[in-house]
Amino acid sequence: MDIEIPAEIKSQRQKKNILIIALCIAGLITALWGIRKFFKSSVNRNEINIVKVEVGDVENTLNATGEILPEFEEVITSPINASVKSAVMDAGTTVKAGQSVLILDKSASENEYTKLKFQLETKRSEIKKLRLDLNKSFFDIQSNNAIKQLRITNLQDAVENAKRLYKAGGGTREGIEQAELNLKVAQLEKKQLENEIKSKQQTMQVEEQEAEIAAAIQQSDLKELERKLKLANVVATRNGVITYINKNIGATVKEGEILARIADLRSFKVAGSISDNYLDQLHNGMPAIVRFNDTQMRGHVVNVYPSVQNSTVSYDVQLDQRYDKQLRPNMKVDVFLVTAAHSQVKRVANGPAFKGVGTQDVFVLNGNKAERRKVNLGLSNFDYVEIKDGLKPGDMVISSDMSEFKNVKELTIKN
């Protein structure tokens, strides 16, 4: 017959089991910590990078990006609305000044040129006819004025005769007054005609000037179209290499649309960009290091663009050596803008172990051991870090990321 176990005994057994389990877990954790500490106190030499402290120059740089562009590039645009008839050259072809690059169908503009030429000739004929009409009209007015003058002279004689007859008793006072009235009317008519002559002269000058201006405008339009038609013979104006050409045969191109680009590949520059957070540090004349593949070139900032687009600032770098056989248009490069430089200071090759300016811990080799040591870091760039104090030339330092050994004071280096 089963005997029921008292509740107090069950509780004691349960507490005992929990204590045993807790002790086992604590022991396991202690054992794991000890094993981890044992293994993490050593590292294989081939798993780390070791660098030597030396004396040299260190430049502080800002990391940026850039693109290689020809320093001189000719952009050929369409001078007229036309269509692409044929492409004489391909992109990548070397051309000389005067060589044909592309042929446009300019028949529509040639028809327009002929039309303008006929309109100009018509306008010049109209000007000649206007001058003849104006001259005839002016001559007629002058003739009428001369006739008026003769009539006035005749009326003046009539007045004198009327006065003489009146004195001789053969005339009347009314006859004198009528003769004088006729004279005044003739004089007023002559004065009116003289005013008409002056007005006609001014009108003639204005009409002639307007006609001449209209003809001059048409002449200017004709010359401009003639100039554009000559430019429509698309030729290279300088030696270079075609970097782009519109080969869409039959496609319509508008005036001002790009037809080709011809670059001088003997001289290059760098078009760079950087975050606008560094705008206050960016200035003309700033030294720059351009890196591509395994090559490094130097130059300086020559132009900082004032506008900010998408939180970036653009600038140009002029290279000290403007030509290199490895340079290609639109090639992406790394740009390092030099903000400060120290000469003949202690330095080591940069690596993950170095984290900015100031005091930090690094591991320094001493035989087959690596000891933790505090160092003070200064300027840094992609290649080097300045050591202000804590190390001396010749010291060997681990440059790999050692954050997993942050609680270890000494490491064993295994070969």
Kinemage of the C-alpha trace (Angstrom):
@kinemage 1
@onewidth
@group {chain A} dominant
@subgroup {mainchain}
@vectorlist {calphas} color= white
{ca met a 1} P 0.000 0.000 0.000
{ca asp a 2} L 1.465 3.375 -1.132
{ca ile a 3} L 2.272 5.898 1.541
{ca glu a 4} L 1.647 9.546 0.679
{ca ile a 5} L 4.818 11.721 0.968
{ca pro a 6} L 4.333 14.781 3.101
{ca ala a 7} L 4.341 18.199 1.340
{ca glu a 8} L 7.297 19.417 3.406
{ca ile a 9} L 9.532 16.602 2.131
{ca lys a 10} L 8.473 17.299 -1.468
{ca ser a 11} L 9.379 20.962 -1.053
{ca gln a 12} L 12.800 20.138 0.389
{ca arg a 13} L 13.576 17.758 -2.483
{ca gln a 14} L 12.498 20.362 -5.078
{ca lys a 15} L 14.738 23.025 -3.513
{ca lys a 16} L 17.648 20.587 -3.447
{ca asn a 17} L 17.213 19.785 -7.150
{ca ile a 18} L 17.087 23.477 -8.089
{ca leu a 19} L 20.287 24.132 -6.112
{ca ile a 20} L 22.093 21.270 -7.845
{ca ile a 21} L 21.026 22.529 -11.276
{ca ala a 22} L 22.144 26.096 -10.437
{ca leu a 23} L 25.561 24.871 -9.252
{ca cys a 24} L 25.987 22.827 -12.430
{ca ile a 25} L 25.158 25.843 -14.635
{ca ala a 26} L 27.556 28.096 -12.709
{ca gly a 27} L 30.303 25.503 -13.022
{ca leu a 28} L 29.680 25.175 -16.737
{ca ile a 29} L 29.822 28.944 -17.234
{ca thr a 30} L 33.050 29.132 -15.222
{ca ala a 31} L 34.575 26.349 -17.274
{ca leu a 32} L 33.557 27.991 -20.549
{ca trp a 33} L 34.969 31.335 -19.404
{ca gly a 34} L 38.223 29.691 -18.452
{ca ile a 35} L 38.481 27.852 -21.773
{ca arg a 36} L 37.660 31.048 -23.705
{ca lys a 37} L 40.205 33.019 -21.709
{ca phe a 38} L 42.852 30.380 -22.330
{ca phe a 39} L 42.286 30.244 -26.082
{ca lys a 40} L 41.725 33.988 -26.522
{ca ser a 41} L 45.053 34.830 -24.899
{ca ser a 42} L 46.890 33.653 -27.990
{ca val a 43} L 46.689 34.378 -31.716
{ca asn a 44} L 48.357 32.992 -34.829
{ca arg a 45} L 50.834 35.311 -36.535
{ca asn a 46} L 49.288 34.656 -39.970
{ca glu a 47} L 45.909 35.905 -38.702
{ca ile a 48} L 47.122 39.425 -37.896
{ca asn a 49} L 48.862 42.305 -39.664
{ca ile a 50} L 52.010 43.607 -38.038
{ca val a 51} L 53.355 47.046 -38.978
{ca lys a 52} L 56.549 48.843 -38.055
{ca val a 53} L 56.778 52.324 -36.558
{ca glu a 54} L 58.836 54.564 -38.853
{ca val a 55} L 59.601 58.225 -39.415
{ca gly a 56} L 57.987 60.022 -42.370
{ca asp a 57} L 55.306 62.434 -43.505
{ca val a 58} L 51.597 62.156 -42.616
{ca glu a 59} L 48.773 64.057 -44.269
{ca asn a 60} L 45.285 64.365 -42.831
{ca thr a 61} L 42.762 63.776 -45.623
{ca leu a 62} L 39.048 63.843 -46.375
{ca asn a 63} L 37.804 60.893 -48.393
{ca ala a 64} L 35.909 61.854 -51.544
{ca thr a 65} L 35.093 60.515 -54.981
{ca gly a 66} L 35.898 61.735 -58.462
{ca glu a 67} L 35.636 61.120 -62.170
{ca ile a 68} L 38.350 61.528 -64.792
{ca leu a 69} L 37.363 63.991 -67.539
{ca pro a 70} L 39.273 65.506 -70.464
{ca glu a 71} L 40.543 68.940 -69.496
{ca phe a 72} L 39.533 70.252 -72.911
{ca glu a 73} L 36.454 68.903 -74.706
{ca glu a 74} L 34.703 70.369 -77.730
{ca val a 75} L 30.945 69.944 -77.798
{ca ile a 76} L 29.515 70.138 -81.321
{ca thr a 77} L 25.836 71.080 -81.417
{ca ser a 78} L 23.422 71.255 -84.321
{ca pro a 79} L 23.245 74.830 -85.659
{ca ile a 80} L 19.902 74.172 -87.388
{ca asn a 81} L 16.849 71.956 -87.211
{ca ala a 82} L 17.823 69.024 -89.412
{ca ser a 83} L 18.110 65.246 -89.538
{ca val a 84} L 21.158 62.987 -89.283
{ca lys a 85} L 22.134 61.863 -92.775
{ca ser a 86} L 25.247 59.831 -91.961
{ca ala a 87} L 27.988 59.485 -89.324
{ca val a 88} L 31.444 59.669 -90.888
{ca met a 89} L 33.327 58.743 -87.698
{ca asp a 90} L 32.774 56.384 -84.755
{ca ala a 91} L 33.317 57.063 -81.062
{ca gly a 92} L 36.952 56.410 -80.159
{ca thr a 93} L 38.251 57.580 -83.540
{ca thr a 94} L 41.145 60.035 -83.623
{ca val a 95} L 40.366 63.108 -85.734
{ca lys a 96} L 42.300 66.104 -86.975
{ca ala a 97} L 41.080 69.671 -87.282
{ca gly a 98} L 39.021 70.111 -90.452
{ca gln a 99} L 37.969 66.467 -90.804
{ca ser a 100} L 34.278 65.774 -91.409
{ca val a 101} L 32.591 64.065 -88.470
{ca leu a 102} L 28.902 63.883 -89.326
{ca ile a 103} L 26.643 64.865 -92.262
{ca leu a 104} L 23.277 66.552 -91.726
{ca asp a 105} L 20.357 66.739 -94.128
{ca lys a 106} L 20.002 70.527 -94.386
{ca ser a 107} L 17.615 70.753 -97.373
{ca ala a 108} L 14.867 72.425 -95.306
{ca ser a 109} L 17.244 75.152 -94.109
{ca glu a 110} L 18.601 75.617 -97.636
{ca asn a 111} L 15.039 76.184 -98.877
{ca glu a 112} L 14.527 78.678 -96.092
{ca tyr a 113} L 17.748 80.425 -97.133
{ca thr a 114} L 16.542 80.712 -100.742
{ca lys a 115} L 13.197 82.065 -99.551
{ca leu a 116} L 14.880 84.706 -97.383
{ca lys a 117} L 17.128 85.691 -100.272
{ca phe a 118} L 14.129 86.277 -102.546
{ca gln a 119} L 12.370 88.236 -99.794
{ca leu a 120} L 15.430 90.462 -99.378
{ca glu a 121} L 15.622 91.142 -103.093
{ca thr a 122} L 11.900 91.996 -103.086
{ca lys a 123} L 12.406 94.351 -100.145
{ca arg a 124} L 15.278 96.110 -101.937
{ca ser a 125} L 13.087 96.537 -105.032
{ca glu a 126} L 10.359 97.981 -102.823
{ca ile a 127} L 12.873 100.439 -101.379
{ca lys a 128} L 13.883 101.587 -104.878
{ca lys a 129} L 10.235 102.017 -105.873
{ca leu a 130} L 9.523 103.915 -102.658
{ca arg a 131} L 12.403 106.280 -103.330
{ca leu a 132} L 11.137 106.927 -106.873
{ca asp a 133} L 7.578 107.575 -105.624
{ca leu a 134} L 8.793 109.819 -102.857
{ca asn a 135} L 11.080 111.744 -105.166
{ca lys a 136} L 8.236 112.244 -107.668
{ca ser a 137} L 5.892 113.401 -104.949
{ca phe a 138} L 8.500 115.787 -103.590
{ca phe a 139} L 9.196 117.143 -107.077
{ca asp a 140} L 5.468 117.738 -107.651
{ca ile a 141} L 5.190 119.662 -104.393
{ca gln a 142} L 8.240 121.754 -105.239
{ca ser a 143} L 6.757 122.554 -108.668
{ca asn a 144} L 3.495 123.639 -107.070
{ca asn a 145} L 5.466 125.819 -104.681
{ca ala a 146} L 7.250 127.495 -107.597
{ca ile a 147} L 3.893 128.117 -109.301
{ca lys a 148} L 2.550 129.607 -106.057
{ca gln a 149} L 5.545 131.898 -105.913
{ca leu a 150} L 4.898 133.126 -109.468
{ca arg a 151} L 1.233 133.749 -108.629
{ca ile a 152} L 2.230 135.703 -105.524
{ca thr a 153} L 4.576 137.848 -107.604
{ca asn a 154} L 1.771 138.462 -110.094
{ca leu a 155} L -0.667 139.373 -107.303
{ca gln a 156} L 1.879 141.755 -105.778
{ca asp a 157} L 2.044 143.558 -109.150
{ca ala a 158} L -1.770 143.618 -109.282
{ca val a 159} L -1.903 145.321 -105.861
{ca glu a 160} L 0.582 147.963 -107.000
{ca asn a 161} L -1.399 148.581 -110.217
{ca ala a 162} L -4.638 148.891 -108.254
{ca lys a 163} L -3.039 151.488 -105.982
{ca arg a 164} L -1.685 153.486 -108.943
{ca leu a 165} L -5.087 153.471 -110.683
{ca tyr a 166} L -6.734 154.610 -107.469
{ca lys a 167} L -4.342 157.536 -107.185
{ca ala a 168} L -4.920 158.410 -110.840
{ca gly a 169} L -8.666 158.322 -110.282
{ca gly a 170} L -9.223 155.307 -112.478
{ca gly a 171} L -9.733 152.760 -109.695
{ca thr a 172} L -11.608 152.209 -106.431
{ca arg a 173} L -10.730 151.349 -102.853
{ca glu a 174} L -12.570 148.038 -103.231
{ca gly a 175} L -10.286 147.110 -106.135
{ca ile a 176} L -7.209 147.670 -103.930
{ca glu a 177} L -8.689 145.625 -101.067
{ca gln a 178} L -9.626 142.769 -103.407
{ca ala a 179} L -6.109 142.675 -104.858
{ca glu a 180} L -4.550 142.667 -101.367
{ca leu a 181} L -6.938 139.885 -100.265
{ca asn a 182} L -5.990 137.765 -103.253
{ca leu a 183} L -2.322 138.304 -102.393
{ca lys a 184} L -2.776 137.261 -98.730
{ca val a 185} L -4.650 134.118 -99.768
{ca ala a 186} L -1.860 133.211 -102.180
{ca gln a 187} L 0.789 133.818 -99.502
{ca leu a 188} L -1.067 131.613 -96.998
{ca glu a 189} L -1.433 128.893 -99.611
{ca lys a 190} L 2.321 129.078 -100.277
{ca lys a 191} L 3.116 128.883 -96.558
{ca gln a 192} L 0.819 125.874 -96.242
{ca leu a 193} L 2.605 124.267 -99.183
{ca glu a 194} L 6.017 124.957 -97.606
{ca asn a 195} L 4.874 123.224 -94.378
{ca glu a 196} L 3.656 120.323 -96.488
{ca ile a 197} L 7.086 120.130 -98.148
{ca lys a 198} L 8.827 119.943 -94.745
{ca ser a 199} L 6.374 117.292 -93.521
{ca lys a 200} L 6.814 115.331 -96.725
{ca gln a 201} L 10.609 115.449 -96.329
{ca gln a 202} L 10.349 114.062 -92.803
{ca thr a 203} L 7.865 111.420 -93.891
{ca met a 204} L 10.153 110.417 -96.740
{ca gln a 205} L 13.100 110.039 -94.361
{ca val a 206} L 11.079 107.962 -91.866
{ca glu a 207} L 9.638 105.675 -94.533
{ca glu a 208} L 13.034 105.212 -96.100
{ca gln a 209} L 14.642 104.458 -92.716
{ca glu a 210} L 11.922 101.923 -91.891
{ca ala a 211} L 12.401 100.216 -95.223
{ca glu a 212} L 16.197 100.191 -94.741
{ca ile a 213} L 15.865 98.741 -91.213
{ca ala a 214} L 13.523 95.994 -92.439
{ca ala a 215} L 15.971 95.181 -95.223
{ca ala a 216} L 18.894 95.203 -92.762
{ca ile a 217} L 17.027 92.756 -90.487
{ca gln a 218} L 16.381 90.443 -93.406
{ca gln a 219} L 20.026 90.784 -94.462
{ca ser a 220} L 21.132 89.873 -90.927
{ca asp a 221} L 18.798 86.842 -90.844
{ca leu a 222} L 20.153 85.756 -94.209
{ca lys a 223} L 23.773 86.039 -93.064
{ca glu a 224} L 23.011 84.175 -89.838
{ca leu a 225} L 21.311 81.349 -91.730
{ca glu a 226} L 24.226 81.269 -94.169
{ca arg a 227} L 26.632 80.969 -91.224
{ca lys a 228} L 24.564 78.152 -89.704
{ca leu a 229} L 24.469 76.298 -93.027
{ca lys a 230} L 28.268 76.423 -93.148
{ca leu a 231} L 28.422 75.091 -89.573
{ca ala a 232} L 26.019 72.323 -90.568
{ca asn a 233} L 29.007 70.772 -92.332
{ca val a 234} L 30.019 69.129 -89.055
{ca val a 235} L 33.832 69.125 -88.894
{ca ala a 236} L 36.351 68.927 -86.065
{ca thr a 237} L 37.858 72.287 -85.154
{ca arg a 238} L 40.785 70.761 -83.244
{ca asn a 239} L 42.751 67.530 -82.995
{ca gly a 240} L 41.346 64.981 -80.575
{ca val a 241} L 39.368 61.797 -80.056
{ca ile a 242} L 35.622 61.427 -80.583
{ca thr a 243} L 34.067 60.455 -77.255
{ca tyr a 244} L 30.453 60.655 -78.447
{ca ile a 245} L 28.644 60.905 -81.788
{ca asn a 246} L 24.951 60.803 -82.692
{ca lys a 247} L 24.612 57.796 -85.013
{ca asn a 248} L 20.805 57.742 -85.140
{ca ile a 249} L 20.549 57.974 -88.927
{ca gly a 250} L 17.373 59.758 -89.985
{ca ala a 251} L 16.654 61.070 -86.498
{ca thr a 252} L 15.522 64.682 -86.254
{ca val a 253} L 17.823 66.962 -84.281
{ca lys a 254} L 16.838 70.374 -83.017
{ca glu a 255} L 18.987 73.463 -83.025
{ca gly a 256} L 21.385 73.280 -80.067
{ca glu a 257} L 21.161 69.494 -79.662
{ca ile a 258} L 24.519 67.736 -79.110
{ca leu a 259} L 25.847 65.943 -82.193
{ca ala a 260} L 29.364 64.959 -81.082
{ca arg a 261} L 32.043 65.463 -78.441
{ca ile a 262} L 35.732 65.693 -79.312
{ca ala a 263} L 38.187 65.495 -76.422
{ca asp a 264} L 41.885 66.174 -76.149
{ca leu a 265} L 43.048 63.009 -74.383
{ca arg a 266} L 46.521 64.430 -73.768
{ca ser a 267} L 45.277 66.379 -70.759
{ca phe a 268} L 42.889 65.297 -67.986
{ca lys a 269} L 41.279 66.728 -64.870
{ca val a 270} L 39.184 65.273 -62.033
{ca ala a 271} L 35.579 66.266 -61.378
{ca gly a 272} L 35.038 65.429 -57.701
{ca ser a 273} L 32.236 65.511 -55.164
{ca ile a 274} L 32.073 65.401 -51.379
{ca ser a 275} L 29.439 65.739 -48.650
{ca asp a 276} L 28.411 69.326 -47.949
{ca asn a 277} L 29.347 68.694 -44.293
{ca tyr a 278} L 32.935 69.416 -45.349
{ca leu a 279} L 32.113 72.586 -47.320
{ca asp a 280} L 33.863 74.845 -44.800
{ca gln a 281} L 37.110 72.868 -45.226
{ca leu a 282} L 37.011 72.863 -49.046
{ca his a 283} L 38.825 75.710 -50.826
{ca asn a 284} L 40.777 76.531 -53.979
{ca gly a 285} L 44.436 75.530 -53.919
{ca met a 286} L 43.766 72.651 -51.503
{ca pro a 287} L 46.200 69.732 -52.180
{ca ala a 288} L 44.570 66.539 -53.409
{ca ile a 289} L 45.651 62.935 -53.905
{ca val a 290} L 43.985 60.954 -56.699
{ca arg a 291} L 44.171 57.175 -56.549
{ca phe a 292} L 43.108 54.594 -59.132
{ca asn a 293} L 44.170 50.962 -59.427
{ca asp a 294} L 47.648 50.939 -57.843
{ca thr a 295} L 48.531 54.419 -59.104
{ca gln a 296} L 48.583 57.622 -57.110
{ca met a 297} L 48.692 61.132 -58.598
{ca arg a 298} L 48.784 64.557 -56.978
{ca gly a 299} L 47.039 67.798 -57.814
{ca his a 300} L 45.133 70.670 -56.253
{ca val a 301} L 41.575 71.993 -56.155
{ca val a 302} L 41.062 74.725 -58.767
{ca asn a 303} L 37.328 75.306 -58.637
{ca val a 304} L 34.677 74.807 -55.954
{ca tyr a 305} L 31.139 75.070 -57.309
{ca pro a 306} L 28.854 77.230 -55.124
{ca ser a 307} L 25.691 75.161 -55.493
{ca val a 308} L 24.832 72.109 -53.382
{ca gln a 309} L 22.965 69.225 -55.023
{ca asn a 310} L 21.726 66.148 -53.188
{ca ser a 311} L 23.787 67.174 -50.133
{ca thr a 312} L 27.057 67.084 -52.117
{ca val a 313} L 29.469 69.779 -53.273
{ca ser a 314} L 31.286 69.548 -56.616
{ca tyr a 315} L 34.840 70.688 -57.328
{ca asp a 316} L 37.581 70.311 -59.957
{ca val a 317} L 41.096 68.997 -59.375
{ca gln a 318} L 43.941 69.978 -61.680
{ca leu a 319} L 46.527 67.206 -61.838
{ca asp a 320} L 50.226 67.986 -61.555
{ca gln a 321} L 50.803 65.326 -64.224
{ca arg a 322} L 47.908 65.864 -66.611
{ca tyr a 323} L 48.512 62.799 -68.751
{ca asp a 324} L 48.915 59.148 -67.892
{ca lys a 325} L 48.361 56.247 -70.253
{ca gln a 326} L 46.065 54.615 -67.676
{ca leu a 327} L 43.670 57.569 -67.571
{ca arg a 328} L 40.373 57.176 -69.419
{ca pro a 329} L 37.368 59.532 -69.691
{ca asn a 330} L 34.611 58.867 -67.096
{ca met a 331} L 36.897 56.577 -65.062
{ca lys a 332} L 35.986 56.572 -61.356
{ca val a 333} L 38.766 57.421 -58.895
{ca asp a 334} L 39.242 57.954 -55.169
{ca val a 335} L 40.122 61.488 -54.113
{ca phe a 336} L 41.792 62.395 -50.818
{ca leu a 337} L 41.684 66.096 -49.979
{ca val a 338} L 44.598 67.136 -47.758
{ca thr a 339} L 43.515 69.331 -44.831
{ca ala a 340} L 46.786 69.236 -42.835
{ca ala a 341} L 50.302 67.761 -43.089
{ca his a 342} L 53.113 66.911 -40.637
{ca ser a 343} L 56.656 66.167 -41.790
{ca gln a 344} L 59.157 63.733 -40.283
{ca val a 345} L 56.925 62.331 -37.555
{ca lys a 346} L 56.438 58.807 -36.204
{ca arg a 347} L 53.937 56.886 -38.244
{ca val a 348} L 52.585 53.397 -38.944
{ca ala a 349} L 50.572 51.928 -41.779
{ca asn a 350} L 46.845 52.495 -41.175
{ca gly a 351} L 44.618 49.600 -40.209
{ca pro a 352} L 41.432 48.627 -38.312
{ca ala a 353} L 43.227 48.802 -34.960
{ca phe a 354} L 43.501 52.608 -35.173
{ca lys a 355} L 40.245 54.414 -34.494
{ca gly a 356} L 40.559 58.161 -34.924
{ca val a 357} L 42.488 60.855 -33.108
{ca gly a 358} L 43.345 60.642 -29.410
{ca thr a 359} L 44.422 58.056 -26.853
{ca gln a 360} L 43.715 54.355 -27.358
{ca asp a 361} L 45.192 50.911 -26.647
{ca val a 362} L 47.204 48.888 -29.167
{ca phe a 363} L 49.217 45.658 -28.969
{ca val a 364} L 52.978 46.018 -29.349
{ca leu a 365} L 55.158 42.961 -30.082
{ca asn a 366} L 57.826 41.935 -27.572
{ca gly a 367} L 59.359 38.668 -28.729
{ca asn a 368} L 56.592 36.108 -29.009
{ca lys a 369} L 54.294 38.228 -26.866
{ca ala a 370} L 52.066 41.207 -27.676
{ca glu a 371} L 51.613 43.697 -24.848
{ca arg a 372} L 48.754 46.193 -24.516
{ca arg a 373} L 49.987 49.776 -24.556
{ca lys a 374} L 48.363 53.202 -24.586
{ca val a 375} L 49.315 55.467 -27.506
{ca asn a 376} L 48.314 58.963 -28.599
{ca leu a 377} L 47.325 59.244 -32.282
{ca gly a 378} L 47.471 62.380 -34.447
{ca leu a 379} L 46.813 62.923 -38.161
{ca ser a 380} L 45.661 60.028 -40.289
{ca asn a 381} L 44.861 59.176 -43.892
{ca phe a 382} L 44.179 56.129 -46.004
{ca asp a 383} L 47.839 55.019 -45.757
{ca tyr a 384} L 49.311 56.186 -42.459
{ca val a 385} L 48.532 57.147 -38.859
{ca glu a 386} L 50.664 59.619 -36.889
{ca ile a 387} L 51.971 58.376 -33.514
{ca lys a 388} L 52.402 61.297 -31.130
{ca asp a 389} L 53.659 59.286 -28.145
{ca gly a 390} L 53.559 55.806 -26.654
{ca leu a 391} L 55.695 54.199 -29.373
{ca lys a 392} L 59.185 54.672 -30.758
{ca pro a 393} L 60.609 54.063 -34.248
{ca gly a 394} L 61.223 50.359 -34.808
{ca asp a 395} L 58.353 49.130 -32.599
{ca met a 396} L 56.175 46.435 -34.179
{ca val a 397} L 52.431 47.016 -33.768
{ca ile a 398} L 49.399 44.871 -34.581
{ca ser a 399} L 47.214 46.887 -37.004
{ca ser a 400} L 44.379 44.318 -37.229
{ca asp a 401} L 41.081 44.735 -35.396
{ca met a 402} L 41.759 43.499 -31.822
{ca ser a 403} L 38.427 44.459 -30.247
{ca glu a 404} L 37.759 40.825 -29.200
{ca phe a 405} L 40.842 41.044 -26.912
{ca lys a 406} L 39.738 44.241 -25.172
{ca asn a 407} L 40.084 42.631 -21.711
{ca val a 408} L 43.428 40.935 -22.414
{ca lys a 409} L 46.642 42.640 -21.320
{ca glu a 410} L 49.024 40.267 -23.047
{ca leu a 411} L 48.813 37.923 -26.036
{ca thr a 412} L 50.922 34.977 -27.052
{ca ile a 413} L 51.881 35.083 -30.729
{ca lys a 414} L 51.904 31.642 -32.287
{ca asn a 415} L 53.956 31.023 -35.407
